[in-house]
Amino acid sequence: MKGRNLLKKNEFYITVIIIVLACIIQVISGQFFTSNNLVDLLRSMIVPGMMAAGLFMVIVSGNIDVSFPYTAMLCMFAVTKWFSVIDYQGPVFLAFLIAGVIGMVLGLLNGVLAAWLKLPTLIITLGTCTIFLGITQGVLQSSVISVLPVPMAKMVTTNLFSVVNGETGLGSSMPVSILFLAAIYLIVGFIMKYTMLGRGIYAVGGDPVAAERAGFNVSFIRIFVFTFMGAIGGITGITQVTVSGMCQINFFDGYEMTIIAAVVLGGANIAGGSGSVIGTFLGVLLMKMISNNLILLGIPTNWSKFMTGILIIAGVSMSSYKSVLAKRRIASNILENGHKEEA
């Protein structure tokens, strides 16, 4: 029985794909399971992984958000520029806090508009992402900041540990921001599995009308998921600065599609109502394995966009197929119950 349930889970198939892909890369290159490659892989997952955790909640609630990369960008430049102007020398924690609050305000805007206008959230967030980009480029006049405030610059060089590949001599280090990734997944996992709010998010994504009849505040849940996504976006913006050592306007180009693909590949239904935190993490891992290791497979890195597009189509197709199967099961149950009542 447990085996059958396991085979029904999307996470099982993604895990199998990840294992098979890792073995193929290892056989071809002999470099996948080296210490520096594994550290680089985890390092590359920090920023997209944090964003995916927040977007997972948005998608499960039956909504979509394409503004989060621009939220991260605006918060990143606003806080970094301000700290540079005032020559801030205090704890770096304040940068994350301020960016998180700014992100919450921007996310709250998305949530209020979604709850008030009742428009498709894709349209709403397409509009707000243009506004956020306009503020970043027009008001803040931002493009590149190469000299960071002292607290951020110190965090760039602070690592949990470093490793060296004995064969190639290449070294890699694990930044402390990996702890943010772990903390966000623990928080999101706790909310979605153990709280009434998490149950409400699933319920609203499955059927908003039924969720409202069951006593869930649909408007509040929509506002919450967008506000939470905004906070994560703000924190992620500063995290990107402390990982890369600079601010750049094109850091998050194309992130909206990549992160949506990762969440959907992880088993979240694009229409809402289902998905898991573990699946989301595995989806990000699969995406980064492909984009990071194309060179080890002898494939030019400029094919990464093509591969991302294929994964988006595969993920959405899988999500749609699962929705069709669920509807068929419901229809079949209704027919069976109807026949029993007639009998």
N, C-alpha and C positions, 0 to 999 in steps of 0.2 A: 504493500500500500504506500509506504514511504517512497519507494522507488518510483512509483507512478506519479506521485505528487511532485517529485523532484524533476521528472521529465517534462512536467507541465510548466515549470518555472523558466522564465526568460534568462534569469541569472545563470542557470546551469549551462545553457547553450553558449552564452557569451564567455563563460569561464573556459569551456572546451575550445572555443575559437582562439582565445588568448593563449592557452597552453600550446595549441597546435602551431599558431603563428610564431610564438617564442621559439619553439623547437626548430621550425623552418629557418628562422633568422640565425639561430645558433649553428645549424648545420651548414648554411651557406657562408656565413661570415666568421663563425667561431668567436664572436664578440658580444653576443647578447647578454650572457650571464656573467660578464666581467663586472667587477665592483663599480668601476666608474660609469659604465653604461646604465646600470641599475639605479645608481644615485642620480644620474642625469635625467633618467626617465621619471623618477619621483619628483625631482626638482621641477621639471617641466609641467607636472600635473598640478602644482600648487595653485596658480592663478585660475586656470580653467576649471579645476576641481572645485574651488570655492564658489565660483559663479554657477557651476552646474548644480550645486547643492541648493542654492536659492531658487534657481529657475525650475528645479524639480518640483518645489512646492507650488509655484505659479502654474505649471502645466498640469499637475494633478488636480488643481482647483478648477480646471477647465478654461484657463486663460492662457495668454501668450504675452511675452515681453521681449521686445527687440531693442529696448532703450538702455539696458543695463551696461553695455560696454561704454556708452556715452556718459552714463552716470559715473562710472569708474574714472573715465577720462577727466570729467569736470572736477570731481573731488580731488583727483591726483594733482592736477595743476593748481587748483585753488589753494589747497593746503600747502603745497611745496612752495609756491610763489609767496604766499603770506609769511611762512616761516623764514624764507630767504630775506624778505624785506625787513622784518623785525629782528633778524639775526637771532632766532630762537636757539637757546642752548639747553632747554629742559629735557625731560624724559620723552622718548619717542612715542610712548604710549598715547600722549595727547594728540599726536598727528592722526593716529588710527581712530581715536574717539571723535575728533572733530569731523574727520572724513565720513565716519559712520553716521553722525548726526545729519550732515549735509545730504548724504545719500538717503537717509530716512525721509527727509523733507521732499526730495525729488521723487522717491518711491510713493510717498503719501499723495503727491500730486497725481501720479498715474492711478492709484487706487481710488481716489475720490472721483476722478473723471470716469473711471470704469463703473463705479457704483451709481454715479449720478446720471451720466449720459446714456448708459445701457448700450453703448456701441461696441462692436468687436474690439477687443483689446489690442489686436494687431494694428488697427488703424490709429487708436489712441497713442500707443507707444511709438509708432512711426512718426507721429507728429511731435511728441515730446523729445524723441532722440534728436530730431533736427534742431529743436530749441536748445537742448543741452550742448550740441556741437557748436551752434551759433554763439552761445555764451563763451565757450572755451576759446574759440578762434577770434571772435569779435571783441567781447568785453575784456577777456583776460589776455588777449593777444599772444596766445601760447602756441608754440611749435616744438621747441626743444629746450630742456633745462639740463645742462650737463654738470653743473656744480650744485650739489645738494646741500641743504642745511646740515649742520654738524651731527645732530642726533640720527638723522637718516643715513648719513654717510658712514657713521659708526656701525649701524645695523647691517649695512651692506657687507661689511667685513666680519660680521659675527656669525659663526657657523656652529652647528652641533658637532660635526665631525667632518673629516676629510679622508678620502681614499685615493690610492694610486694604483693604476693598472701596471703590474709588474712586467707585462709583455711589451706594452707600447710606451709606458712611462707617462701616460696621460693621467692627470689628477682631476678629481671632482670633489665638491664640498656640498654638504647639506645645510641650507640656511635654516635659521630658527623659525622662519615663517611656516615651515612644514607643520608646526604645532597649531597654527591658526587653521590649517586645513583639517587637521584631526578634530579640533574643537568644534568647528562648524558642522562637520558630519555627525558628531555626537549630539549636538544640540538639535539639529534637524531630525535625526533619527529618533530622539526622545520625544520631540513634539509630535511627530507623525505616528508613532507607535503607542505612546502611553498617555496621551492627553486627549480631552474632548475636542480641543481645537483641531488636532490632527484628524480625528474622525470626521469633524465637520468639513475639513478641506477635501477629504476623499468623497464625502457625501455631496458636496456642492459640485464637484467635478463630475460625479456620476449622473446626478439629476438635481438641478437647482430648485425646481418646484417641490420635489419630494423632500429635499433637505430642509426647505423652509417650513413645510408642513410638519416635519419632525422636530422643529423648534430651533434650528440653526439660523443664526443671523447671517444671511448670504452677503449682504453689503459689507458687514464688518469683516468677514473672512476674506473677501476680495481686497479690501483696503489693507488688511494685515499682510497678505502674501506679497503684495506689491511694495509695501513699506519695508518688510523684511528683506526683500530682494534689493531694494535701494540701499539699505544699511550694509548688506554684504558687498554690493557694488562699490560703495565708498571705501570700505576696509580693503577690498581687493585692489583698488587703485593705488593705495599707499603700499600695499604688499608688493605690487609690481615694481614700484620705485626701489624698494629695499632689496629686491631680488636682482634687478637689472643694473642698478647704480645710476639711473638717469630717468628723466621724463621725456617721452616722445609722443607726438600726436597720433602716430600710426600704430601704437602698441596693440590696440584692440581692434584693428581692421579685420572684419569678417568674423569676429568672435561670436556674434549672435547666431549665425548659422552653424558654426562648429559646436557651440554649446548645446543648441537645440538638438542637433544630431546626436550628441553624446547622451543626452537625457532620454531621447526616444529609443536609441539603441539599447539603453539600459533597461528598457521594458515599460517606460511610462507611456500611457496612451495619450497621443497628441490631442485627443478630444477630452481628456481628463478622466478622473475617477480611479485610476490604477497606476501602480509604479512602486518602486522601492529605492531606498537610499543606497543600499548595496549595489543594486543594478545600475544606478547613476554613476557610482564610483567606477564600476567595471566598464561602463560606457566611455568614460573619460580615459581610463587606462588603455582601452582598445584604440581610441582615436590617437592618443599620443604615441602609442607603440608604432602605429602605421606612419605617422608624420615624422617621428624621430628616427626611425630605422629604415626608411626607404633607401638611404645611401648604403646601408649594410647589405641590402638586397640587390645592389647594383642598379637601382632605379633613381633617375635624377630627382632632386627634391622639388623641382617645379611641377612635378606630377601630384604633389600633395593636395592641391585644390581639387584635382580630378577625383582623387580617392575620397576626399571629404564629400564631394557631390554624390558619389556612388553610395557612400554610407548613409547619407541623408535619405536618399531614395529607398535604400534597403530598410532603414529604420521606420520611415513613415509607412512603407508597404506592410511591414510586419505589424505595426500598430493598427493599421486599417484592417488587416486580416483578422487580428484578434477581436476587433470590434464586431466584425461580421459574424465570427463564430459565436460570440456572446449573444448577439441578437438572435441568431438561429436557435441557440439553446433556450432562450427565453420564449421564443415563438413555439418551439417544440413542447416545452413544459405547459404552456397555455393550452395547446391543442390536446395534450394528454389529459390534463385536468378536466377539460371540456368534455372529452369522450367518457371519462369516468363518471362525471356528473349525469350525463345522458343515460349511461348504463344503470 
